[in-house]
Each structure stands twice: as structure tokens, then as C-alpha cells.
Amino acid sequence: MPKLKSHKGLLKRIKVTATGKVKTKKSSTGHLKSNKNGDKIRLIREDHYVKGDDIKRFERMLHRRLKAG
């Protein structure tokens, strides 16, 4: 049976921590920040951990167990 390969596009967009949580970047960080207030920009800067049904989907794509954040 061939090897199970991880989804390379997903691996470029997430970081799996040592405890198995999945860390991602929030949207709206690229450009057009001048019309967002400071509170919104500070919220975007915070760490974002994946939870819920996304964890199940990521487990299938990466072929490993993960923890919800």
C-alpha cells in the first residue's frame, strides 16, 4: 500500500503546536488596514486556534490526530 501523504497546501497555511493544537492566521491581514480601527487590528494579531469540525477535516488531510484549540 502506498504512503499516506499530508496535504502540502494545508501544511503551508497552518502550524501544529507541540500539544497538537492547530494555529492559523486570521483573515484581513494583507492590506486595506487603514479603514479598520485599532481594536480590530489588535484582534487580528492574536493567535487563532482551529476548533470544531475543522479539526476533523484537518485530521483527514494530515493523517494524524489533532486537538481542538
Secondary structure as GFF3:
##gff-version 3
##sequence-region A 1 69
A	DSSP	alpha_helix	8	11	.	.	.	ID=ss1
A	DSSP	beta_strand	14	16	.	.	.	ID=ss2
A	DSSP	beta_strand	22	24	.	.	.	ID=ss3
A	DSSP	alpha_helix	38	45	.	.	.	ID=ss4
A	DSSP	beta_strand	48	49	.	.	.	ID=ss5
A	DSSP	alpha_helix	53	62	.	.	.	ID=ss6
###
